[in-house]
Amino acid sequence: MLWRGYRWVYNVGMGKMVELSYQRREFEAYLAEPEGEVRGGIIVIHEVWGLNDHTKDIANRFAAEGYLALAPSLLAETDISKHAAELQLDLFNPAKRNEAQPKLRALMTPLQDPSFGAKTVGRLRASFDYLYDLPATRKKVAVNGYCFGGSYTYNLAMVEPRLKAAIPFYGHIDLADPNKLRQISCPVLAFYGEQDESLISGLPNVEAAMQTAGANYTARVYPGCGHAFFNDTNPFAYNKAAAADAWQRSLTFLSRHLK
């Protein structure tokens, strides 16, 4: 199938790669289509390791549940993706963590540039428009992201009033500007691991700020879990029970808000 304004590039698993554009520059995204009736659309934002098979698998899972899932590639122009597989496991391996951390910090330095943030949000808005404009989604679009993607799930919710739901997993949200929080118009269901200390320590402030902003915000914290507990390709971080529970809660949340 060919949609006006976009072209298919190649097939991957049960989905397809498409090319989108932002400010006249193309970027790729993985699109997983349901076999039957489409219940809505969902953007799936990858971890800091880039658009890999794990993220594509999550998109496939959403497609199996009836959602048209689009996972944009947001880090292809950085050096992180070249070292992702090695660094991801080393960071969660106690024996290699100290060696891996400075390498990751160096690779992430370009991501702190405001221009990178603006470009990434712009690409996410282009991804949203792509799904929103497809007749099959009936203008019902949500967003879901993990780590890096969890943070940008919050960011997209602050700038896109047409979003129906947001599901960030272990993401960071900037509380510096209360006006931005007040722009969140969709319900938010956030997931965290209890042992993810840097995020958990600030969660009470997030909940208070969301309440003050009038946001429909719910945070679920899983005991005994750390960062990336949903990632079943990471043997050091994955927690099967928590991941299964978070998945079911996510599907229930989508069913409620994309009806």
ZADOMI-373420 format. One record per residue (C-alpha): chain; residue number from 0; x, y negated, z negated. Coordinates in pm, whole numbers, m for minus. Example, Ala and Ser with C-alpha at 12.3 -4.5 7.8 and 13.67 -1.06 7.14 Angstrom:
<sites>
('A'; 0; (1230; 450; m780))
('A'; 1; (1367; 106; m714))
</sites>
This chain:
<sites>
('A'; 0; (0; 0; 0))
('A'; 1; (124; m351; 85))
('A'; 2; (9; m655; m118))
('A'; 3; (29; m1000; 36))
('A'; 4; (325; m1201; m84))
('A'; 5; (523; m903; m216))
('A'; 6; (690; m608; m54))
('A'; 7; (765; m258; m174))
('A'; 8; (1132; m178; m208))
('A'; 9; (1162; 189; m305))
('A'; 10; (998; 456; m518))
('A'; 11; (1109; 555; m869))
('A'; 12; (938; 848; m1040))
('A'; 13; (563; 791; m1051))
('A'; 14; (602; 417; m998))
('A'; 15; (745; 178; m743))
('A'; 16; (992; m108; m743))
('A'; 17; (857; m439; m619))
('A'; 18; (1022; m773; m558))
('A'; 19; (880; m1084; m724))
('A'; 20; (1011; m1437; m706))
('A'; 21; (1068; m1732; m936))
('A'; 22; (1196; m2064; m805))
('A'; 23; (1259; m1902; m466))
('A'; 24; (1487; m1636; m612))
('A'; 25; (1381; m1274; m607))
('A'; 26; (1393; m1032; m898))
('A'; 27; (1285; m670; m920))
('A'; 28; (1015; m510; m1130))
('A'; 29; (894; m156; m1179))
('A'; 30; (523; m104; m1117))
('A'; 31; (338; 204; m1246))
('A'; 32; (m15; 254; m1116))
('A'; 33; (m295; 457; m1272))
('A'; 34; (m441; 737; m1063))
('A'; 35; (m800; 646; m1147))
('A'; 36; (m984; 336; m1259))
('A'; 37; (m765; 47; m1377))
('A'; 38; (m846; m72; m1729))
('A'; 39; (m630; m384; m1704))
('A'; 40; (m270; m487; m1657))
('A'; 41; (25; m491; m1896))
('A'; 42; (374; m638; m1872))
('A'; 43; (637; m416; m2034))
('A'; 44; (953; m605; m2134))
('A'; 45; (1267; m398; m2176))
('A'; 46; (1522; m396; m2458))
('A'; 47; (1850; m581; m2432))
('A'; 48; (1986; m284; m2235))
('A'; 49; (1794; m389; m1926))
('A'; 50; (1538; m213; m1710))
('A'; 51; (1631; 150; m1763))
('A'; 52; (1455; 486; m1741))
('A'; 53; (1321; 453; m2095))
('A'; 54; (1136; 131; m2009))
('A'; 55; (1006; 282; m1687))
('A'; 56; (882; 580; m1887))
('A'; 57; (687; 347; m2119))
('A'; 58; (530; 185; m1812))
('A'; 59; (441; 531; m1684))
('A'; 60; (276; 614; m2017))
('A'; 61; (62; 303; m1997))
('A'; 62; (m31; 392; m1640))
('A'; 63; (m136; 739; m1756))
('A'; 64; (m375; 560; m1995))
('A'; 65; (m529; 360; m1712))
('A'; 66; (m324; 40; m1722))
('A'; 67; (m140; m115; m1429))
('A'; 68; (204; m159; m1588))
('A'; 69; (473; m396; m1462))
('A'; 70; (825; m390; m1610))
('A'; 71; (1038; m679; m1477))
('A'; 72; (1417; m656; m1463))
('A'; 73; (1541; m959; m1657))
('A'; 74; (1908; m882; m1722))
('A'; 75; (2031; m750; m1388))
('A'; 76; (2248; m1058; m1338))
('A'; 77; (2434; m1009; m1669))
('A'; 78; (2713; m774; m1769))
('A'; 79; (2504; m606; m2040))
('A'; 80; (2348; m351; m1808))
('A'; 81; (2693; m228; m1703))
('A'; 82; (2774; m125; m2061))
('A'; 83; (2424; m55; m2190))
('A'; 84; (2427; 322; m2229))
('A'; 85; (2757; 330; m2419))
('A'; 86; (2688; 30; m2642))
('A'; 87; (2335; 131; m2734))
('A'; 88; (2443; 459; m2890))
('A'; 89; (2760; 316; m3046))
('A'; 90; (2567; 41; m3225))
('A'; 91; (2348; 295; m3403))
('A'; 92; (2635; 536; m3471))
('A'; 93; (2785; 447; m3814))
('A'; 94; (3125; 570; m3698))
('A'; 95; (3140; 331; m3402))
('A'; 96; (2918; 42; m3507))
('A'; 97; (3194; m196; m3621))
('A'; 98; (3378; m155; m3293))
('A'; 99; (3065; m201; m3081))
('A'; 100; (2921; m512; m3250))
('A'; 101; (3179; m767; m3126))
('A'; 102; (3149; m625; m2774))
('A'; 103; (2775; m676; m2779))
('A'; 104; (2806; m1030; m2919))
('A'; 105; (3040; m1122; m2635))
('A'; 106; (2806; m978; m2374))
('A'; 107; (2505; m1157; m2526))
('A'; 108; (2665; m1503; m2534))
('A'; 109; (2520; m1605; m2193))
('A'; 110; (2174; m1511; m2319))
('A'; 111; (2189; m1791; m2577))
('A'; 112; (2203; m2057; m2306))
('A'; 113; (1872; m2249; m2289))
('A'; 114; (1875; m2216; m1911))
('A'; 115; (1867; m1838; m1943))
('A'; 116; (1565; m1858; m2173))
('A'; 117; (1381; m2091; m1939))
('A'; 118; (1452; m1869; m1639))
('A'; 119; (1343; m1556; m1826))
('A'; 120; (1014; m1710; m1940))
('A'; 121; (961; m1832; m1585))
('A'; 122; (1008; m1483; m1449))
('A'; 123; (768; m1345; m1707))
('A'; 124; (507; m1601; m1606))
('A'; 125; (558; m1495; m1243))
('A'; 126; (511; m1134; m1354))
('A'; 127; (193; m1232; m1535))
('A'; 128; (59; m1413; m1228))
('A'; 129; (133; m1108; m1016))
('A'; 130; (m81; m881; m1235))
('A'; 131; (m344; m1144; m1306))
('A'; 132; (m405; m1206; m935))
('A'; 133; (m452; m840; m846))
('A'; 134; (m825; m761; m813))
('A'; 135; (m776; m427; m989))
('A'; 136; (m682; m585; m1324))
('A'; 137; (m992; m810; m1328))
('A'; 138; (m777; m1081; m1489))
('A'; 139; (m722; m871; m1802))
('A'; 140; (m348; m873; m1876))
('A'; 141; (m150; m798; m2193))
('A'; 142; (222; m796; m2275))
('A'; 143; (435; m547; m2467))
('A'; 144; (809; m563; m2538))
('A'; 145; (1093; m414; m2742))
('A'; 146; (1383; m589; m2920))
('A'; 147; (1487; m849; m2658))
('A'; 148; (1150; m774; m2501))
('A'; 149; (972; m812; m2834))
('A'; 150; (1113; m1161; m2871))
('A'; 151; (1008; m1256; m2520))
('A'; 152; (663; m1107; m2584))
('A'; 153; (624; m1378; m2848))
('A'; 154; (766; m1638; m2607))
('A'; 155; (522; m1549; m2331))
('A'; 156; (229; m1557; m2574))
('A'; 157; (324; m1915; m2664))
('A'; 158; (308; m2039; m2305))
('A'; 159; (42; m1825; m2136))
('A'; 160; (m313; m1895; m2258))
('A'; 161; (m466; m1635; m2024))
('A'; 162; (m303; m1343; m2205))
('A'; 163; (m552; m1104; m2363))
('A'; 164; (m315; m932; m2609))
('A'; 165; (51; m921; m2717))
('A'; 166; (232; m623; m2870))
('A'; 167; (591; m704; m2975))
('A'; 168; (810; m429; m3120))
('A'; 169; (1089; m552; m3354))
('A'; 170; (1106; m893; m3190))
('A'; 171; (1230; m1227; m3324))
('A'; 172; (1009; m1536; m3310))
('A'; 173; (1135; m1892; m3342))
('A'; 174; (936; m2076; m3611))
('A'; 175; (1105; m2413; m3564))
('A'; 176; (817; m2571; m3372))
('A'; 177; (473; m2509; m3530))
('A'; 178; (309; m2660; m3222))
('A'; 179; (432; m2369; m3013))
('A'; 180; (278; m2120; m3255))
('A'; 181; (m53; m2298; m3227))
('A'; 182; (m45; m2229; m2853))
('A'; 183; (m82; m1854; m2913))
('A'; 184; (m441; m1782; m2817))
('A'; 185; (m436; m1402; m2789))
('A'; 186; (m432; m1147; m3073))
('A'; 187; (m85; m1019; m3165))
('A'; 188; (m1; m675; m3305))
('A'; 189; (364; m658; m3413))
('A'; 190; (566; m351; m3519))
('A'; 191; (878; m338; m3738))
('A'; 192; (1097; m85; m3915))
('A'; 193; (1140; m136; m4289))
('A'; 194; (1518; m96; m4267))
('A'; 195; (1554; m359; m3994))
('A'; 196; (1678; m605; m4255))
('A'; 197; (1738; m913; m4041))
('A'; 198; (1378; m912; m3918))
('A'; 199; (1205; m780; m4230))
('A'; 200; (1361; m1047; m4452))
('A'; 201; (1197; m1314; m4239))
('A'; 202; (864; m1141; m4184))
('A'; 203; (683; m1313; m4475))
('A'; 204; (773; m1649; m4319))
('A'; 205; (643; m1529; m3982))
('A'; 206; (314; m1415; m4133))
('A'; 207; (271; m1742; m4323))
('A'; 208; (351; m1952; m4015))
('A'; 209; (109; m1750; m3803))
('A'; 210; (m165; m1794; m4059))
('A'; 211; (m104; m2169; m4074))
('A'; 212; (m113; m2185; m3694))
('A'; 213; (m446; m2002; m3690))
('A'; 214; (m309; m1709; m3491))
('A'; 215; (m473; m1367; m3492))
('A'; 216; (m161; m1185; m3614))
('A'; 217; (m108; m839; m3763))
('A'; 218; (230; m687; m3853))
('A'; 219; (280; m316; m3915))
('A'; 220; (597; m209; m4101))
('A'; 221; (709; 156; m4100))
('A'; 222; (891; 282; m4412))
('A'; 223; (1219; 459; m4357))
('A'; 224; (1259; 323; m4004))
('A'; 225; (1510; 82; m3859))
('A'; 226; (1544; m114; m3541))
('A'; 227; (1447; 62; m3215))
('A'; 228; (1247; 335; m3390))
('A'; 229; (1029; 367; m3077))
('A'; 230; (1319; 448; m2843))
('A'; 231; (1314; 825; m2796))
('A'; 232; (1640; 815; m2598))
('A'; 233; (1832; 696; m2906))
('A'; 234; (1887; 987; m3148))
('A'; 235; (2019; 757; m3421))
('A'; 236; (1717; 524; m3426))
('A'; 237; (1414; 717; m3302))
('A'; 238; (1143; 811; m3551))
('A'; 239; (890; 1043; m3390))
('A'; 240; (608; 997; m3643))
('A'; 241; (633; 617; m3649))
('A'; 242; (661; 596; m3271))
('A'; 243; (353; 815; m3224))
('A'; 244; (152; 609; m3473))
('A'; 245; (259; 279; m3315))
('A'; 246; (169; 409; m2971))
('A'; 247; (m181; 508; m3077))
('A'; 248; (m233; 176; m3252))
('A'; 249; (m116; m4; m2938))
('A'; 250; (m364; 186; m2721))
('A'; 251; (m648; 115; m2963))
('A'; 252; (m550; m253; m2966))
('A'; 253; (m546; m269; m2586))
('A'; 254; (m877; m88; m2560))
('A'; 255; (m1032; m344; m2793))
('A'; 256; (m896; m656; m2625))
('A'; 257; (m883; m557; m2257))
('A'; 258; (m1241; m429; m2239))
</sites>
